[in-house]
Amino acid sequence: MKHIAFILLAWMHIFQTGQGTFVSKNAKISLFSKAPLEDIDATSTKGTSVFNAQTGDLAFSVPIHSFQFEKSLMQEHFNENYMESDKYPNATFKGKVQENVDVTKDGSYPITVAGTLVVHGVKQNRTIKGNLMVKNGAVTMTAEFVVMCKDHNIDIPKLVFQKIAESIQVKVEANYNAYKK
């Protein structure tokens, strides 16, 4: 938790917080992978994010250990064998919303975010489509995208390839509140 608070504070400093800065402290991230023998499904509500509506800057972090699985053995394998979460404790994204959205007006706005996704210690430039919704001053962002295991050096042993798919569907939902100094 201290690590997440540090990241959040560092991002706020980098983003030079002021009017138009929004913070999410409990973003929901879901992972789903369809495999021949067993689907993989996990969720975390520990994502943190900072969004500067004036500049479009967006930063996001989620602790890998925070993903919860239905089966504890699957969670253990995810953390120890595939994600090596002791070595790579967080997945992060830092980018910029390409559209200028007026967060003072209620509405639903399609957005595109370009930036760098870091998973398993591997950086990859990504362009992710999503939606930004404004309602009564609150901002919500949602997105769905695919992460290929090979793109982030996540090895799947041939012994278990029937249990684990090579792509992971990621869904993100972050509810933001205006940052108040």
MIZADREN-232258 format. One line per field, with one value per residue: x, y, z of N, C-alpha, C, O in turn; residue in one letter. Coordinates in steps of 0.05 Angstrom, whole numbers. Layout:
N
nu: c(X	...)
nv: c(Y	...)
nw: c(Z	...)
cau: c(X	...)
cav: c(Y	...)
caw: c(Z	...)
cu: c(X	...)
cv: c(Y	...)
cw: c(Z	...)
ou: c(X	...)
ov: c(Y	...)
ow: c(Z	...)
r: c(A	...)
END
This chain:
181
nu: c(16	40	74	39	15	60	71	24	29	77	62	23	55	88	49	35	-8	-71	-128	-173	-149	-156	-167	-163	-172	-187	-191	-220	-195	-200	-182	-184	-180	-190	-183	-169	-176	-187	-215	-186	-196	-194	-194	-179	-186	-153	-127	-94	-98	-82	-109	-101	-141	-134	-85	-88	-57	-46	-39	-28	-31	-26	-23	6	0	-51	-91	-147	-166	-213	-195	-146	-97	-90	-83	-35	1	-3	21	72	95	85	76	114	111	137	185	168	128	85	38	39	16	28	7	-26	-88	-117	-158	-191	-228	-283	-289	-325	-375	-430	-432	-418	-358	-320	-253	-183	-123	-55	6	54	54	72	87	106	156	168	167	118	94	30	-35	-96	-165	-222	-272	-296	-333	-373	-406	-443	-396	-363	-315	-310	-272	-268	-242	-224	-178	-127	-75	-17	17	69	89	106	144	124	127	98	97	104	81	35	5	-47	-79	-71	-82	-52	-64	-90	-150	-164	-200	-216	-240	-245	-262	-262	-247	-248	-185	-167	-130)
nv: c(-24	24	31	41	89	122	121	146	197	214	216	256	300	302	312	362	380	410	451	412	363	295	239	169	118	66	34	-14	-73	-123	-188	-235	-298	-343	-411	-477	-517	-492	-432	-369	-323	-262	-209	-143	-91	-51	-13	48	116	176	231	285	331	378	374	323	283	218	170	105	51	-16	-64	-127	-170	-161	-182	-224	-291	-344	-395	-412	-437	-425	-371	-369	-393	-356	-310	-329	-363	-341	-283	-267	-234	-217	-198	-163	-121	-87	-68	-18	42	97	154	193	224	230	262	326	334	363	366	392	387	344	279	227	206	181	160	160	133	143	114	85	19	-21	-84	-140	-121	-105	-56	-29	7	31	41	55	46	76	98	158	183	235	256	297	323	281	235	179	128	78	19	-32	-81	-122	-161	-191	-247	-261	-211	-187	-218	-262	-325	-385	-449	-507	-551	-535	-508	-517	-501	-447	-388	-350	-298	-243	-216	-152	-111	-46	-3	59	102	170	225	295	323	350	398)
nw: c(0	15	-28	-71	-54	-56	-112	-130	-106	-130	-184	-181	-169	-215	-253	-239	-205	-204	-219	-254	-248	-236	-193	-183	-138	-132	-178	-223	-250	-296	-316	-368	-398	-448	-452	-478	-438	-389	-367	-351	-301	-269	-220	-198	-152	-138	-169	-184	-206	-242	-274	-317	-339	-367	-395	-415	-397	-370	-320	-294	-248	-224	-172	-182	-147	-127	-157	-156	-158	-172	-159	-113	-124	-178	-174	-145	-182	-223	-199	-183	-224	-275	-277	-242	-195	-149	-168	-209	-188	-204	-255	-303	-335	-375	-407	-457	-466	-528	-548	-537	-482	-452	-388	-357	-376	-376	-405	-453	-480	-533	-530	-545	-522	-521	-505	-459	-439	-385	-369	-333	-331	-382	-431	-474	-529	-535	-564	-541	-544	-513	-467	-440	-389	-364	-307	-267	-250	-237	-263	-305	-333	-382	-413	-460	-478	-510	-485	-506	-485	-502	-519	-473	-451	-422	-405	-427	-409	-450	-430	-404	-442	-460	-420	-413	-447	-501	-503	-466	-445	-425	-381	-360	-310	-284	-234	-224	-180	-170	-155	-94	-63)
cau: c(0	58	85	18	13	84	67	3	41	97	47	11	77	96	27	31	-37	-86	-155	-174	-136	-174	-154	-178	-157	-197	-199	-225	-182	-207	-167	-198	-167	-204	-164	-183	-184	-197	-214	-173	-212	-184	-202	-167	-198	-131	-114	-93	-94	-84	-116	-101	-160	-124	-63	-94	-38	-59	-21	-43	-15	-41	-5	0	-10	-78	-111	-160	-176	-231	-179	-121	-74	-87	-72	-7	16	-3	40	99	106	81	79	137	102	157	205	154	104	63	35	35	11	31	2	-40	-114	-113	-180	-196	-254	-291	-299	-346	-401	-438	-433	-401	-339	-301	-226	-160	-101	-30	26	71	45	94	77	127	181	172	152	107	78	2	-57	-119	-191	-238	-294	-295	-360	-374	-433	-443	-369	-347	-305	-306	-260	-269	-228	-219	-156	-115	-46	-5	38	96	97	117	162	111	131	78	110	90	67	8	-6	-76	-93	-67	-82	-29	-73	-106	-169	-162	-221	-210	-260	-235	-279	-245	-257	-230	-165	-169	-105)
cav: c(0	47	34	53	117	136	125	166	223	221	224	282	320	303	323	389	379	435	448	393	338	275	216	144	102	38	25	-43	-85	-152	-204	-259	-313	-368	-432	-502	-533	-477	-403	-354	-299	-250	-181	-127	-64	-36	4	77	131	205	242	314	337	401	365	296	263	196	150	83	29	-37	-84	-153	-188	-154	-197	-246	-313	-362	-417	-402	-449	-410	-345	-374	-397	-330	-292	-340	-375	-326	-254	-262	-209	-206	-184	-142	-118	-70	-62	11	55	126	163	218	223	245	281	346	330	384	351	408	381	316	266	203	213	161	170	143	140	133	115	62	-2	-37	-109	-160	-107	-100	-32	-31	29	22	60	41	60	74	117	176	193	256	259	313	329	257	224	150	118	49	10	-60	-86	-148	-162	-216	-256	-260	-183	-179	-240	-280	-351	-406	-475	-524	-571	-524	-490	-522	-488	-419	-376	-332	-270	-237	-194	-134	-90	-27	17	76	124	191	248	318	325	374	401)
caw: c(0	15	-55	-87	-45	-67	-140	-133	-99	-151	-208	-176	-171	-243	-268	-230	-200	-201	-229	-277	-242	-224	-181	-178	-118	-131	-205	-226	-273	-299	-335	-377	-419	-456	-459	-484	-415	-366	-370	-329	-295	-244	-217	-178	-147	-126	-188	-178	-231	-242	-301	-319	-361	-382	-412	-426	-385	-356	-309	-282	-236	-209	-161	-193	-125	-119	-173	-142	-174	-159	-148	-101	-138	-202	-165	-138	-207	-237	-186	-180	-248	-299	-274	-224	-182	-129	-184	-224	-171	-214	-283	-305	-361	-375	-434	-461	-481	-553	-553	-517	-471	-433	-364	-343	-388	-375	-431	-458	-501	-541	-528	-552	-505	-531	-484	-454	-421	-374	-356	-330	-335	-411	-441	-501	-537	-541	-568	-530	-546	-489	-464	-417	-383	-343	-296	-243	-241	-233	-288	-306	-357	-387	-436	-463	-497	-508	-480	-515	-465	-515	-521	-447	-443	-403	-417	-422	-414	-469	-414	-396	-462	-464	-398	-413	-473	-506	-501	-442	-448	-401	-379	-340	-303	-264	-226	-215	-166	-173	-135	-78	-47)
cu: c(17	68	64	15	37	80	46	14	61	83	34	31	84	74	20	2	-48	-114	-154	-159	-155	-158	-173	-161	-166	-207	-201	-212	-189	-190	-183	-183	-182	-183	-180	-192	-196	-194	-200	-188	-202	-192	-186	-183	-178	-116	-115	-87	-96	-89	-116	-117	-150	-102	-69	-76	-54	-38	-37	-24	-33	-21	-13	-11	-40	-99	-121	-172	-195	-216	-152	-96	-68	-74	-42	10	18	19	69	111	105	88	104	133	120	178	193	127	80	62	28	28	14	27	-13	-66	-111	-134	-181	-225	-260	-304	-319	-373	-406	-439	-415	-384	-321	-273	-206	-137	-76	-9	42	59	69	82	101	154	187	154	142	90	50	-16	-82	-144	-207	-261	-290	-323	-358	-403	-431	-415	-351	-339	-301	-293	-262	-253	-226	-197	-144	-85	-36	18	66	107	111	134	150	111	109	91	92	73	38	-5	-36	-92	-91	-66	-59	-38	-92	-124	-169	-185	-214	-234	-250	-254	-262	-260	-237	-211	-167	-144	-110)
cv: c(25	53	48	83	133	141	147	194	232	230	252	305	324	318	352	394	407	430	430	367	320	251	193	127	73	29	-5	-52	-114	-164	-228	-272	-339	-388	-458	-517	-517	-447	-391	-328	-288	-220	-168	-101	-46	-18	33	92	160	214	272	321	361	393	339	275	243	177	130	62	9	-57	-112	-172	-183	-169	-221	-265	-330	-385	-406	-413	-433	-382	-348	-378	-371	-312	-303	-349	-357	-296	-247	-236	-200	-190	-160	-137	-103	-71	-32	19	85	136	189	213	241	267	302	343	351	369	368	402	351	305	242	209	190	174	150	152	127	135	89	44	-18	-60	-128	-147	-99	-76	-37	-6	19	46	45	58	56	94	133	187	213	258	273	318	305	246	194	144	88	43	-20	-63	-113	-145	-190	-223	-253	-231	-173	-201	-257	-307	-370	-433	-492	-544	-561	-507	-494	-508	-458	-408	-356	-303	-267	-213	-177	-114	-72	-8	33	99	146	212	270	318	351	375	403)
cw: c(0	-13	-73	-79	-56	-97	-145	-128	-120	-176	-205	-179	-200	-259	-259	-224	-195	-211	-253	-272	-227	-215	-177	-160	-117	-158	-207	-252	-273	-321	-342	-400	-424	-465	-463	-459	-392	-371	-346	-326	-268	-244	-194	-176	-134	-145	-179	-204	-226	-271	-299	-343	-378	-402	-426	-414	-368	-346	-293	-270	-222	-198	-171	-171	-119	-136	-158	-162	-158	-145	-138	-114	-164	-196	-158	-163	-222	-226	-187	-207	-273	-296	-257	-209	-160	-144	-199	-210	-183	-245	-284	-334	-357	-403	-434	-477	-505	-558	-531	-507	-450	-409	-348	-354	-387	-403	-431	-483	-508	-540	-539	-535	-517	-509	-482	-432	-412	-359	-356	-336	-364	-419	-469	-506	-545	-547	-561	-533	-521	-490	-438	-413	-360	-334	-269	-232	-236	-261	-285	-333	-358	-412	-436	-484	-491	-503	-488	-495	-477	-517	-495	-435	-420	-416	-408	-429	-432	-454	-407	-417	-467	-442	-398	-441	-476	-505	-477	-449	-422	-403	-355	-335	-279	-259	-213	-200	-170	-149	-121	-61	-18)
ou: c(11	72	72	13	33	86	50	9	62	91	34	25	87	80	2	-12	-35	-124	-137	-157	-169	-138	-196	-138	-153	-229	-186	-217	-185	-185	-194	-174	-185	-168	-202	-214	-213	-172	-202	-192	-203	-196	-180	-192	-185	-94	-135	-72	-110	-76	-130	-108	-157	-102	-57	-79	-71	-21	-57	-3	-53	-4	-37	-29	-52	-123	-105	-187	-195	-223	-137	-76	-45	-57	-26	32	40	35	88	134	122	104	113	150	119	188	206	107	58	83	12	35	3	42	-14	-66	-105	-129	-173	-243	-244	-328	-328	-393	-390	-447	-400	-395	-307	-269	-212	-131	-75	-7	44	54	85	69	115	172	208	130	157	72	48	-12	-89	-144	-206	-268	-282	-335	-345	-421	-418	-410	-327	-355	-291	-302	-258	-252	-227	-197	-149	-72	-47	35	84	131	125	138	164	96	102	96	68	52	20	-23	-49	-116	-107	-51	-48	-20	-106	-114	-173	-190	-206	-246	-245	-261	-248	-284	-213	-218	-169	-137	-92)
ov: c(45	76	66	100	156	163	164	213	256	250	268	326	347	334	365	410	425	407	433	351	328	243	196	121	57	19	-20	-41	-128	-152	-241	-258	-355	-382	-461	-528	-527	-438	-401	-313	-301	-208	-181	-90	-27	-8	42	82	169	204	284	318	362	403	332	251	251	168	137	57	17	-67	-119	-188	-200	-168	-238	-258	-330	-394	-393	-399	-428	-373	-330	-366	-365	-300	-288	-343	-359	-285	-225	-218	-176	-170	-139	-147	-106	-75	-23	6	96	128	204	199	265	287	297	347	356	361	358	412	335	318	236	216	180	197	126	176	103	156	74	53	-27	-56	-131	-161	-88	-77	-49	1	-1	68	24	82	34	105	122	198	209	260	263	316	308	248	185	153	74	59	-33	-50	-125	-128	-210	-206	-244	-227	-153	-201	-265	-312	-372	-438	-492	-554	-578	-492	-475	-504	-444	-419	-347	-285	-285	-192	-188	-101	-81	1	22	114	140	218	266	314	373	357	406)
ow: c(-13	-21	-89	-97	-64	-106	-162	-143	-127	-188	-223	-190	-210	-277	-270	-237	-184	-211	-271	-291	-208	-227	-169	-166	-103	-160	-194	-273	-253	-341	-325	-418	-405	-483	-452	-459	-377	-379	-324	-345	-248	-265	-174	-196	-120	-139	-167	-221	-207	-289	-283	-366	-401	-425	-446	-420	-352	-361	-281	-282	-209	-213	-170	-177	-106	-129	-148	-180	-134	-124	-152	-116	-171	-211	-165	-164	-233	-241	-192	-213	-290	-312	-257	-209	-152	-133	-202	-218	-173	-258	-268	-353	-338	-421	-415	-497	-502	-571	-508	-522	-433	-411	-327	-343	-396	-422	-413	-504	-490	-549	-541	-533	-522	-496	-501	-410	-428	-339	-376	-346	-370	-415	-486	-490	-560	-537	-573	-525	-509	-511	-418	-431	-340	-350	-250	-208	-232	-280	-265	-354	-338	-430	-415	-505	-471	-515	-479	-490	-463	-516	-495	-410	-401	-435	-385	-452	-429	-464	-404	-411	-476	-444	-386	-458	-456	-507	-470	-457	-401	-424	-334	-354	-258	-277	-193	-206	-173	-126	-133	-46	-2)
r: c(M	K	H	I	A	F	I	L	L	A	W	M	H	I	F	Q	T	G	Q	G	T	F	V	S	K	N	A	K	I	S	L	F	S	K	A	P	L	E	D	I	D	A	T	S	T	K	G	T	S	V	F	N	A	Q	T	G	D	L	A	F	S	V	P	I	H	S	F	Q	F	E	K	S	L	M	Q	E	H	F	N	E	N	Y	M	E	S	D	K	Y	P	N	A	T	F	K	G	K	V	Q	E	N	V	D	V	T	K	D	G	S	Y	P	I	T	V	A	G	T	L	V	V	H	G	V	K	Q	N	R	T	I	K	G	N	L	M	V	K	N	G	A	V	T	M	T	A	E	F	V	V	M	C	K	D	H	N	I	D	I	P	K	L	V	F	Q	K	I	A	E	S	I	Q	V	K	V	E	A	N	Y	N	A	Y	K	K)
END
